[in-house]
Amino acid sequence: MSQWLLIALVAVPAVTGGVLWALPVLIGERVAATVGSAVSGLVLAGSVFLWWDMRRPHCPCTVSSTFVGFESPPRNLPGKLLPYAQTDVSWIPQLDVRFHLAVDGISMPLITLTALLVLLCSLYSLKITPKIGRMRSLIALLLLIETGVIGTFAAADLVLFFVFFEIVLIPMWLVIDIWGDHHDRAGRRRAANTFILMTVLGSALMLLGFLLIHRQTGTFDVAFLGEHPLRGGHGIPLAAAVLIAVGLAVKMPLWPLHIWLPDAHAKAPTVGSVLLAGVLLKLGSYGMIRILLPILPDATATIAPYLAGFSVVAIVAGSLACLAQTDVKRLIAYSSVGHMGFIGLGIATLSPEGLNGALYANIAHGVITGLLFFLAGAIKDRHDTSDLRAIGRALYARLPRIGGLLTYACLASLGLPGLAGFWGEMLVLLGAYHPADGLPRATFLVLMVIAGLGAVLTAAYFLRLIRNLCQGDPAEYPAAPFAVDLSRIEFATFAPLAVLTVALGLWPFTLLNEWMVL
């Protein structure tokens, strides 16, 4: 049953999106968001059931589903696929390409997060519609993005991983280009084109790396390659690792490959920004953990200090850019650059603490940044702009519920203990203090200190945002007559993310024990 449920998680959103796109006579614009909510709700229910079933005692990966450092998962090959539900059939036999889907404790949290965010975006669209309309097409594209993202997290064949990775790009390009900032048509077109060009370039480099792996091993199968990795830290393994790392770093994105991200977030509609930050950036970090670490372990160790260096630059550069922003969406976008830098540093440590911190930060960032972009969208809807200078101050007095939630999300994102953003970054810094054997510890200690300073800058720009937007004299910034505080549909959309932020912050190690497989 589990393998059919896994196929359904990938196929149902795609089929529904195709029906929405192809049958406008039968499915009207107003019904589309309801259909999208129902289907994405079923996908979420299916992913939760599959995850719950995977945790039962009969599951072959249950024994290894422990927090690294407490028991005995194989430490030499972190990220190795330990499949539970899987389907494996021949697809292109001439090239030895298989339609191989499999999930384990690394991929299931990300699949569930994807299903949750798509459901919340569909619910949000029930009442909050873009000015351009065309809701049926937008929901269809969101469902297609869901298929591509879930397929990428479940792909156990390198070519299949690449195919699902690419499926995501065109729908997101259309979402930015068609439903983006209606005030700046040229800007949203430029942002969409930069997004597609940069990510296609990264995908091409990644594919070249996959072909090099196949040349040396004769297979694209991720599970087999995890058991029989391509050893060697130089030559073809190193070339493959560099190509794959650069391709995935574009998607994360790491400095200096992040240039597409701020404009894409600033010009995308609210639901586009939520999915872009919440799940699409995770495709890159997931690929590094799932492909680089277990398949090219020696070559990954060779490039790990460089990956760590670029990640730390991303932390500092993203934080400094945030301090200079006057647009709330661009500020949150640059904050994602910094947070993904922490995830990249955790991966580069190759240590149990760092890798578990990266996995945890992946989930926490998706939840918190999803909430931040929903709130930024709510503010923009009420003021028709996301420019802080035009919005003014005293949001606590004008929109107290939205202002309070924004402060809460900012505190979570800056890493306040007790909320979700704290634990991942703490474990990453701990991993940098104790990197894997063979890595230059002195270098990682320096990077740890710099990353810690980046965390201080993160607190600085979020507290500055709270001061400049939420505080102030209400008499000087009176409420607009049309400005309505948190609506029911917004409350229903924001509440699950707010609750998860607390849950991830208060029970981190319980959830790490349940989720992470390394």
C-alpha positions in Angstrom: 0.0 0.0 0.0 2.8 2.4 0.9 4.3 2.4 -2.6 0.9 3.2 -4.2 0.4 6.0 -1.7 3.9 7.4 -2.6 3.0 7.4 -6.3 -0.3 9.1 -5.5 1.5 11.9 -3.6 3.3 12.7 -6.8 0.6 12.0 -9.4 -2.6 13.4 -7.8 -1.5 17.1 -7.7 -0.2 16.8 -11.3 -3.4 15.2 -12.6 -5.6 17.8 -10.8 -3.5 20.6 -12.1 -3.9 19.3 -15.6 -7.6 19.0 -15.2 -7.9 22.6 -13.8 -5.9 23.9 -16.8 -7.6 21.9 -19.5 -11.3 22.1 -18.4 -12.1 25.7 -17.7 -15.8 25.2 -18.7 -16.3 22.6 -15.9 -14.2 24.2 -13.2 -14.7 27.9 -12.8 -12.2 30.5 -11.3 -14.0 30.6 -7.9 -14.1 26.8 -7.6 -10.4 26.3 -8.4 -9.1 27.4 -5.0 -11.6 25.0 -3.3 -10.5 22.1 -5.5 -6.8 23.0 -4.9 -7.4 23.1 -1.1 -9.2 19.8 -1.1 -6.5 18.0 -3.2 -3.6 19.5 -1.3 -5.4 18.6 1.9 -5.5 15.0 0.7 -1.8 15.1 -0.2 -1.0 16.4 3.3 -3.1 13.6 4.9 -1.4 11.0 2.7 2.1 12.3 3.6 1.3 12.3 7.3 -0.1 8.8 7.1 3.0 7.6 5.2 5.3 9.2 7.7 3.3 7.7 10.6 3.4 4.3 9.0 7.1 4.6 8.4 7.6 5.0 12.2 5.9 1.7 13.1 8.2 -1.1 14.3 8.0 -3.1 11.1 9.6 -0.2 9.1 13.1 -1.3 7.9 14.5 2.2 8.6 13.0 2.6 12.1 16.1 1.2 13.8 18.3 3.9 12.2 15.9 6.7 12.8 17.8 8.1 15.7 19.5 11.3 16.5 23.1 11.0 15.3 25.4 10.8 18.4 22.9 8.8 20.5 22.9 5.4 18.7 24.6 3.8 15.7 23.6 4.9 12.3 26.5 4.6 9.7 28.5 7.8 10.2 30.9 7.3 7.3 28.2 7.9 4.7 25.6 10.4 6.1 22.6 11.0 4.0 22.5 7.4 2.6 19.1 6.4 1.5 17.4 4.0 3.9 14.1 3.4 1.9 10.8 2.6 3.4 8.1 3.1 0.8 9.5 2.8 -2.7 8.6 1.9 -6.3 11.3 0.8 -8.7 10.5 0.0 -12.4 12.5 0.4 -15.6 11.9 3.7 -17.4 14.5 4.1 -20.1 16.3 0.7 -20.2 18.8 1.8 -22.9 20.2 4.4 -20.5 19.6 2.3 -17.3 17.3 5.0 -16.1 14.6 3.8 -13.6 11.4 5.3 -12.2 12.6 4.8 -8.7 10.8 6.6 -5.9 11.8 6.1 -2.3 11.4 7.9 1.0 13.1 7.8 4.4 13.5 9.9 7.5 15.3 12.6 5.7 12.8 13.1 2.8 9.5 12.6 4.7 9.7 15.8 6.8 10.4 17.9 3.7 7.5 16.2 1.7 5.1 16.9 4.6 6.3 20.5 4.8 5.7 20.9 1.1 2.2 19.4 1.3 1.4 21.7 4.3 2.6 24.9 2.6 0.8 24.1 -0.7 -2.4 23.5 1.3 -2.0 26.8 3.2 -1.4 28.7 -0.1 -4.6 27.2 -1.6 -6.5 28.1 1.5 -5.1 31.6 1.4 -6.3 31.9 -2.2 -9.9 31.2 -1.2 -10.3 34.8 -0.2 -7.1 36.6 -1.0 -7.0 36.7 -4.8 -4.3 38.4 -6.9 -5.4 41.5 -8.8 -4.9 39.9 -12.1 -7.3 37.1 -11.3 -6.9 33.8 -13.3 -7.1 31.8 -10.1 -7.7 28.5 -12.0 -4.4 28.7 -13.7 -2.5 29.8 -10.6 -3.8 26.9 -8.5 -2.9 24.5 -11.4 0.6 25.8 -11.4 0.9 25.5 -7.6 -0.2 21.9 -7.8 2.4 21.2 -10.5 5.0 22.8 -8.3 3.9 20.4 -5.5 4.4 17.5 -7.8 7.9 18.6 -8.8 9.0 19.3 -5.3 7.6 16.0 -3.8 9.0 14.1 -6.7 12.5 15.6 -6.2 12.4 14.7 -2.5 11.3 11.2 -3.4 13.5 10.5 -6.4 16.0 7.7 -6.0 17.4 7.9 -9.5 19.7 10.8 -10.5 18.0 11.3 -13.9 14.6 11.2 -12.2 15.8 13.7 -9.6 16.9 16.0 -12.4 13.5 15.7 -14.2 11.5 16.5 -11.1 14.0 19.3 -10.3 13.3 20.9 -13.7 9.5 20.4 -13.5 9.4 23.1 -10.8 11.1 25.8 -12.8 8.6 26.7 -15.5 5.5 26.9 -13.2 7.4 29.1 -10.8 8.6 31.3 -13.6 5.0 31.7 -14.8 3.8 32.5 -11.2 6.4 35.3 -10.9 5.9 36.7 -14.4 2.1 36.6 -14.6 0.9 37.1 -10.9 3.9 39.1 -9.6 4.0 42.8 -8.7 1.3 44.4 -10.8 2.9 47.9 -10.3 6.1 46.8 -12.1 5.6 44.6 -15.1 9.1 45.1 -16.4 10.5 44.3 -13.0 8.6 41.1 -12.5 9.5 40.0 -16.0 13.2 40.6 -15.3 12.9 38.8 -12.0 11.2 35.8 -13.6 13.8 35.6 -16.4 16.7 35.9 -14.0 15.3 33.1 -11.9 14.8 30.7 -14.8 18.2 31.5 -16.5 20.2 31.1 -13.3 18.4 27.9 -12.2 18.6 26.3 -15.7 22.4 27.0 -15.7 22.7 25.4 -12.3 20.7 22.4 -13.5 22.9 21.9 -16.5 26.0 21.8 -14.4 24.3 19.4 -12.0 23.4 17.1 -14.9 27.0 17.1 -16.1 28.0 15.9 -12.7 25.4 13.1 -12.8 26.8 12.0 -16.2 30.3 11.8 -14.7 29.0 9.6 -11.9 27.3 7.3 -14.4 30.5 7.2 -16.5 32.4 5.9 -13.5 29.8 3.6 -11.9 27.5 2.6 -14.8 24.3 3.5 -12.8 22.1 6.4 -11.8 20.5 4.6 -8.8 20.9 6.6 -5.6 20.3 3.6 -3.3 23.0 1.5 -5.0 25.4 4.4 -5.2 24.9 5.0 -1.5 26.0 1.4 -0.8 28.8 1.6 -3.4 30.0 5.2 -3.4 32.4 6.7 -5.9 35.6 7.0 -3.9 38.5 9.4 -4.4 39.0 13.1 -3.7 40.5 14.1 -7.0 40.0 13.6 -10.7 36.6 12.7 -12.0 34.9 12.3 -8.5 36.1 15.8 -7.6 34.9 17.3 -10.9 31.5 15.6 -10.4 31.3 16.9 -6.9 32.1 20.5 -7.9 29.6 20.5 -10.7 26.8 19.1 -8.6 27.7 21.4 -5.6 27.6 24.5 -7.8 24.4 23.4 -9.5 22.7 22.9 -6.1 24.2 26.0 -4.6 22.3 28.1 -7.3 19.1 26.7 -6.0 19.9 27.1 -2.2 21.2 29.8 -3.1 24.7 30.5 -1.7 26.8 33.6 -2.3 27.6 34.7 -5.0 25.0 32.6 -6.8 22.1 34.3 -4.9 21.6 37.2 -7.3 18.3 35.9 -8.6 16.6 35.5 -5.2 15.9 39.0 -3.9 14.1 40.2 -7.1 12.2 36.9 -7.4 10.9 37.2 -3.9 10.1 40.9 -4.1 8.2 40.6 -7.4 6.4 37.2 -6.7 2.9 37.1 -5.4 2.5 36.0 -1.8 1.9 32.3 -2.5 4.9 32.3 -4.9 7.2 33.8 -2.2 6.0 31.3 0.4 6.7 28.3 -1.8 9.9 29.7 -3.1 11.4 30.3 0.3 9.6 27.4 2.1 10.4 24.5 -0.2 12.1 25.4 -3.4 15.3 26.6 -1.7 15.4 23.2 0.1 15.8 21.3 -3.1 19.5 22.5 -3.2 20.3 21.6 0.4 18.5 18.3 0.2 20.4 17.4 -2.9 23.7 18.1 -1.2 22.8 15.8 1.7 21.2 13.1 -0.4 23.6 13.0 -3.4 27.0 14.6 -2.5 27.6 13.2 0.9 26.8 9.5 0.4 27.8 9.1 -3.3 30.9 11.3 -3.4 32.1 11.2 0.2 35.9 11.8 -0.4 35.4 14.5 -3.0 32.8 16.2 -0.8 35.4 16.2 2.0 37.8 17.9 -0.4 35.4 20.7 -1.3 33.8 21.0 2.2 36.1 23.9 3.5 35.3 25.9 0.3 31.5 25.2 0.7 31.8 26.3 4.3 33.6 29.5 3.3 31.0 30.5 0.8 28.2 29.7 3.2 29.7 32.0 5.9 30.1 34.8 3.3 26.4 34.2 2.5 25.5 34.6 6.2 27.4 37.9 6.6 26.5 39.3 3.2 22.8 38.5 3.6 22.7 40.1 7.0 24.4 43.3 5.9 22.1 43.5 2.9 19.1 43.2 5.2 20.3 46.2 7.2 20.2 48.3 4.0 16.7 47.3 2.9 13.7 49.5 2.8 11.4 46.9 1.4 10.0 44.2 3.7 9.8 41.4 1.1 13.4 42.0 0.0 14.5 42.1 3.6 13.0 38.7 4.2 14.5 37.4 0.9 18.0 38.5 2.0 17.4 36.9 5.4 16.9 33.6 3.6 20.3 34.0 2.0 21.8 34.2 5.5 19.7 31.3 6.9 20.5 29.0 4.0 24.2 30.0 4.6 23.9 28.4 8.0 22.4 25.2 6.4 25.3 25.2 3.9 27.8 25.5 6.8 26.2 22.6 8.6 26.4 20.4 5.6 30.1 21.4 5.1 31.1 20.3 8.6 30.2 16.6 7.7 29.7 16.1 11.4 26.7 14.5 13.0 25.8 17.8 14.9 26.2 20.0 11.8 24.2 17.7 9.5 21.4 17.3 11.9 21.4 21.0 12.5 21.2 21.6 8.7 18.3 19.2 8.4 16.5 20.8 11.3 17.1 24.3 10.1 15.7 23.3 6.7 12.3 22.5 8.3 12.4 25.5 10.7 13.3 27.9 7.9 10.5 26.7 5.8 8.0 27.2 8.6 9.2 30.5 9.8 9.9 32.1 6.5 6.6 30.9 5.1 4.9 32.7 7.9 7.0 35.8 7.4 6.1 36.0 3.7 2.4 35.4 4.4 2.6 38.4 6.8 4.5 40.5 4.4 1.8 39.7 1.8 -0.9 40.7 4.3 0.8 44.0 4.9 1.3 44.6 1.2 -2.4 43.8 0.5 -3.5 46.5 2.9 -1.1 49.2 1.8 -0.6 48.2 -1.9 3.2 48.4 -1.3 5.9 46.6 0.6 8.1 49.7 0.9 8.7 50.5 4.6 8.8 54.2 3.9 5.4 54.2 2.3 3.8 51.9 4.9 4.9 54.0 7.8 5.3 53.0 11.5 3.0 52.1 14.4 1.7 48.8 13.0 1.0 47.7 16.5 -1.7 50.4 16.8 -3.0 50.1 13.2 -3.0 46.3 12.8 -2.2 44.9 16.2 -2.7 41.2 15.4 -0.7 41.3 12.2 2.0 43.4 14.0 2.1 41.0 16.9 2.4 38.0 14.6 5.2 39.7 12.6 7.1 40.4 15.7 6.7 36.7 16.8 7.9 35.5 13.4 10.9 37.9 13.4 11.9 36.7 16.9 11.7 33.1 15.7 13.8 33.8 12.7 16.5 35.6 14.6 17.0 32.5 16.7 15.2 33.2 20.0 15.6 30.2 22.3 12.3 28.3 22.7 11.3 29.0 19.0 12.1 27.0 15.9 14.9 29.1 14.6 17.3 28.5 17.5 18.1 24.8 17.4 19.2 24.3 13.9 21.7 27.2 14.0 23.0 26.2 17.4 23.7 22.6 16.2 25.4 24.0 13.0 27.7 26.1 15.1 28.4 23.1 17.3 29.2 21.1 14.2 31.6 23.8 13.1 33.3 23.5 16.5 33.7 19.8 16.0 33.9 19.2 12.2 34.5 15.7 10.8 37.9 14.1 11.1 40.2 15.2 8.2 38.7 18.7 7.9 40.8 21.7 9.0 39.5 22.4 12.5 41.2 25.8 12.8 39.5 27.0 9.6 36.1 25.9 10.8 36.7 27.5 14.2 37.3 30.8 12.4 34.2 30.3 10.3 32.2 29.4 13.4 33.1 32.8 15.0 32.2 34.7 11.8 28.9 32.8 11.5 28.2 33.7 15.2 28.7 37.4 14.4 26.3 36.9 11.5 23.7 35.6 14.0 24.2 38.8 15.9 23.6 40.8 12.7 20.4 38.7 12.1 19.1 39.9 15.5 20.0 43.5 14.6 18.1 43.7 11.3 15.0 42.0 12.6 14.9 44.2 15.7 15.4 47.2 13.5 12.5 46.0 11.3 10.2 45.7 14.4 11.2 49.1 15.6 10.8 50.9 12.2 7.6 49.1 11.2 5.7 48.1 14.3 6.5 50.8 16.9 5.9 54.5 16.6 3.3 57.2 17.5 -0.2 56.1 16.3 -1.2 59.8 16.0 1.5 60.3 13.5 0.6 57.2 11.4 -3.2 56.9 11.5 -4.8 53.7 10.3 -6.1 53.7 6.8 -9.9 53.5 6.7 -9.8 50.3 4.5 -7.2 48.5 6.6 -8.7 45.5 8.3 -6.8 43.5 10.8 -6.3 39.8 10.5 -9.1 38.1 8.6 -10.5 34.6 9.3 -8.9 33.1 6.3 -5.6 34.7 7.2 -5.9 33.4 10.7 -6.6 29.9 9.5 -3.6 30.1 7.2 -1.1 31.6 9.6 -2.1 29.6 12.7 -0.6 26.2 11.8 2.8 27.8 11.0 2.7 29.8 14.3 1.9 26.6 16.3 4.7 24.6 14.5 7.2 27.4 15.3 6.5 26.8 19.0 6.4 23.0 18.7 9.7 22.9 16.9 11.2 25.2 19.5 10.0 23.4 22.6 10.5 19.8 21.6 13.5 19.8 19.3 15.3 16.7 20.3 12.2 14.6 20.4 11.5 15.7 16.9 15.1 15.1 15.8 14.9 11.6 17.2 11.7 11.1 15.1 12.8 12.7 11.9 16.5 12.5 11.1 18.3 9.6 9.5 22.0 9.9 9.0 
